[in-house]
Amino acid sequence: MSADPLTRRETLLSAAAATLAAAQAAVPSDVCQLSAVEMAGLIRQKKLSAREALAAHLKQIEQVNPKVNAIITLVPETAAALAKQADEAQAKGAALGPLHGLPIAHKDLVETKGIRTTFGSPLFKDNVPKDDELIIERLKRAGAITLGKTNTPEFGAGSQTFNPIFGATRNPYDLSKTCGGSSGGAAVALRCGMIPIADGSDMGGSLRNPAAYSNIVGFRVSPGRVPNPKASFGWFTLATAGPMARSVSDVALLLSAMAGPDARAPLSLPETGAAFARPLARKFKGVRVAWFKDLGGLPFEPRVRSVVDAQRKVFENLGCIVEQAEPDFSGADFAFKTLRAWNSAAGHAGRDTSRYKETLRKEIEDGQRITGADIAKAETLQTQVWRRFQAFLDKYEYFILPVTQVAPFAVDLPFPAAVNGQKMGSYIDWMKSCWYISTAGNPAISVPAGFTEEGLPVGIQIVGRHHADFSVLQLAFAFEQATNVAARRPTL
């Protein structure tokens, strides 16, 4: 069913809360701060029902969401019906999926059957898809309970979550700051306990950047790990869907339901989701790790570098051999920007772009001017970046660097015009520490690393070898266990 207009959101929340009042009374007070693994375990043990879990999260949304604007479409009646079905199926002894009973909200770029999907654009403000995308089908089969959609920039363009329909999503650690993007609504909903798991997507950092800004975990998996059989460019490696959660273990749990081959997607990888349901613990004695320098001269805010550099000793204490070294990213700038603009132009062909935000409109116009020679050059340069990166990782198993070049900035600023005194040339230039990695295509995870003196979250980025997604999860898990930075919650 389609959600009611945004202006009725509070009424819907109140009605849903009243309907589920009896269930709420039985829910542990801290259920919304449980890990997804813990929550799923309690539901399987019948110590918590799907209806109780849903009721607690709807109550949390009612209390917190008006402050941060993370969940922008809510379907409480639909969710309540699904939770009831889940409990009844469990009572009858039905086989349970790995996400059975866990509430989830989907990024507003992903088409959901019967639930409004706007892409953050006025052109689609009343759009209600007739079918689910593959990722939604998989999450439903795994037992997740859809309760709504999360905010995103207009068509996911840029790493600042605001759009003309729903406005901006705010950082829960400082409401005057951005949460990043484009999976910003998902990141904030997770951090505020409104959902335990969330899907997102990443081209230039959209899983990693908001994770860093919200003190959660976001995993850009290898292209093809979570296939998209509807993608217009089937061989396009820059964009991928992926999991977000409050811990590495929860991310692995979610990925176990999202991952797996699909014969309709040419980049699809053969491993099933079960590959990510294994224990994450591993020894790292003698493992060689490369520590970033400056990525060929990119500017970083000193406060970001300081937080990340302070964590080098953690990896050394884990037994890693840490050396300052980095691959050559020459050509990544031209390759990424050209292929991104080309993809944008193709994706918006035939649409009236006159009402789009200026930065996206300019990117589409740039893409329309791209020649065959430009594409050939971009593809060649991307291939060279990939080959150099894989050769670099023959020596090192991991490459570690900051997720972002700047700390969270003002929520009313579309993008930073300068970083550490160096002027940015476009609305995505401040994100190169993410999209250089996207160009290479290796799996990369954002894990909480610490806070600036002002109390703003900073993330660390762990990049692994080609298709070595599980290995990335293992080091991220070890780092997380050693630091426990994610335990610091916002005062909201």
C-alpha positions, -999 to +999 in steps of 0.1 A: +000+000+000+011+036-005+021+057+025+000+087+033+015+122+026+043+134+047+021+158+066+002+128+081+033+110+093+028+119+129-008+108+129+001+075+114+028+070+140+004+078+169-022+054+155+003+026+150+016+031+185-019+030+200-027-002+180+004-019+193+003-005+229-001-039+245+029-052+227+050-022+237+043-028+274+060-062+272+091-050+253+124-046+271+132-009+275+165-012+256+154-034+227+161-006+202+198-006+212+202-043+209+224-055+181+207-071+152+223-105+161+211-102+196+176-092+185+173-120+160+184-144+187+158-133+211+131-136+185+142-171+176+142-181+213+107-166+216+118-142+242+109-113+219+082-114+192+084-097+158+054-076+169+071-065+201+103-056+182+083-036+157+063-018+184+095-007+201+110+007+169+078+025+159+078+041+193+115+051+189+107+066+155+078+086+170+101+100+197+133+106+177+127+109+140+111+145+141+145+157+154+166+141+126+143+134+097+158+101+087+127+080+079+106+098+054+079+073+045+064+051+071+040+021+066+031+010+101-001-009+092+017-029+065+046-036+089+022-047+117+006-072+093+040-086+083+051-089+119+019-107+128+024-131+099+060-137+111+050-145+146+022-168+134+046-186+110+071-191+138+044-205+161+036-231+135+072-242+133+080-226+099+116-224+089+130-190+098+152-167+077+183-151+091+166-117+095+133-131+109+113-104+127+139-076+123+125-042+114+141-026+084+137+006+063+149+008+027+168+036+010+144+058-010+163+050-042+153+013-041+119+004-056+095-012-032+062-028-042+033-008-029+054+017-010+062+052-022+096+055-038+105+091-046+143+091-054+142+124-035+127+141-066+095+160-071+091+141-104+085+110-084+069+123-053+038+101-057+055+072-074+044+038-060+063+009-077+045-023-088+074-045-081+103-050-056+139-048-066+159-080-061+175-068-029+141-062-014+129-096-025+159-112-007+154-092+025+118-102+026+126-138+021+151-136+049+123-125+072+129-087+076+099-065+083+097-034+061+084-004+080+093+025+056+119+043+035+150+064+045+160+098+032+185+104+004+197+132-018+180+139-050+186+107-071+213+099-046+236+125-061+262+139-036+271+130-001+248+155+017+213+141+024+188+168+015+161+170-012+132+193-022+105+169-010+117+159+025+144+184+034+176+175+052+185+147+075+205+159+105+235+144+123+224+129+156+257+139+173+251+176+163+218+186+147+235+216+130+257+192+110+251+169+080+250+132+082+266+128+048+250+107+021+237+094+000+226+067+025+223+094+051+187+086+063+197+049+067+228+058+088+209+081+111+180+058+116+204+031+126+224+053+150+192+065+166+178+030+172+149+034+148+160+002+129+186-024+136+196-030+099+195-010+067+203-013+031+222+014+012+241+019-020+275+034-029+291+049-060+314+076-046+311+068-009+274+066-002+276+037+022+309+047+038+306+085+042+273+085+062+285+056+082+316+076+092+295+107+100+270+087+121+294+064+140+281+032+124+294+006+099+289+008+062+303-018+038+309-011+001+311-047-011+327-059-043+307-051-075+285-082-082+284-093-045+249-078-043+238-080-079+213-057-096+197-075-126+178-043-136+209-021-140+210-004-174+248-007-175+253-043-165+291-041-166+293-008-146+316-014-115+313+020-098+279+015-081+268-013-057+243-019-030+255-030+004+247-034+041+247-009+070+243-016+107+257-006+141+283-033+143+304-054+119+287-086+130+253-071+122+266-060+088+278-096+081+244-109+092+226-086+068+251-093+039+244-130+044+208-123+033+217-097+006+245-115-012+244-143-038+245-149-075+218-139-100+221-151-136+206-119-150+235-098-137+268-102-157+291-091-128+273-115-103+297-133-080+291-171-073+294-172-035+261-175-017+252-154+013+261-183+036+298-173+030+292-143+054+275-163+082+308-177+094+325-166+126+345-134+120+373-139+146+408-143+131+445-139+142+464-111+124+500-117+135+523-109+107+496-096+084+510-067+063+489-035+063+495-004+043+488+029+060+479+059+039+501+089+032+481+116+014+466+098-017+488+117-041+484+151-025+447+151-014+439+176+014+427+163+048+415+182+078+441+178+105+414+168+130+404+139+108+440+127+102+446+130+139+417+107+149+426+081+122+464+081+128+458+076+165+443+041+156+475+029+139+487+014+172+455-007+174+464-026+142+500-030+155+487-044+188+466-069+167+499-082+153+498-064+120+530-052+103+519-016+095+539+004+069+531+038+054+526+031+018+499+037-008+490+028-044+492+051-073+458+066-081+468+085-112+440+087-137+413+079-111+400+115-112+393+115-150+381+079-150+356+083-121+342+116-131+338+107-168+321+073-161+299+089-134+287+117-157+282+092-185+261+070-162+241+100-150+233+112-185+222+078-196+200+073-164+182+106-169+178+105-206+144+118-217+136+134-184+129+171-177+160+179-157+152+217-154+140+213-118+170+192-107+195+207-083+222+226-102+251+202-094+232+172-107+220+190-138+255+201-146+268+166-142+242+153-166+250+180-191+287+170-188+277+134-195+258+144-226+290+160-241+312+129-235+326+113-266+335+078-274+372+088-271+364+101-236+349+068-226+378+048-240+402+069-221+382+066-189+379+028-192+417+025-199+426+047-169+402+027-146+418-005-158+453+009-150+442+020-115+427-015-109+459-033-120+482-010-100+460-015-069+459-053-072+497-053-076+500-031-045+479-055-025+501-085-035+524-071-009+498-058+016+467-076+025+449-044+035+450-007+028+439+016+055+429+053+052+403+078+064+368+075+051+364+112+047+387+142+042+365+165+064+345+162+095+307+166+094+299+202+081+270+225+083+237+209+073+227+239+052+260+237+032+254+216+000+291+206-001+325+219+012+339+245-012+374+239+003+392+213+023+421+224+046+424+256+025+424+238-009+395+248-032+373+220-045+364+219-082+331+201-080+304+189-056+321+155-052+358+165-050+358+165-012+350+128-013+380+115-033+392+094-003+361+073-010+358+073-048+394+066-055+386+033-039+354+030-059+374+034-091+396+004-081+365-016-072+379-034-041+357-041-011+360-013+015+343-009+049+338+022+071+342+015+108+339+040+137+374+053+146+368+081+171+356+117+176+370+151+170+375+175+199+340+189+191+325+154+194+320+147+157+324+111+145+353+100+123+355+067+104+384+046+093+383+028+059+396-007+056+402-019+020+408-055+011+420-075-018+400-082-050+367-100-040+381-106-005+349-092+012+350-117+041+386-108+049+376-071+051+349-080+076+374-100+097+398-071+102+370-046+107+356-069+134+390-072+152+394-034+151+359-029+164+364-053+192+396-036+202+382-001+202+344-002+208+340+034+195+305+026+183+294+023+219+293+061+222+257+070+214+243+104+206+224+122+234+192+121+214 
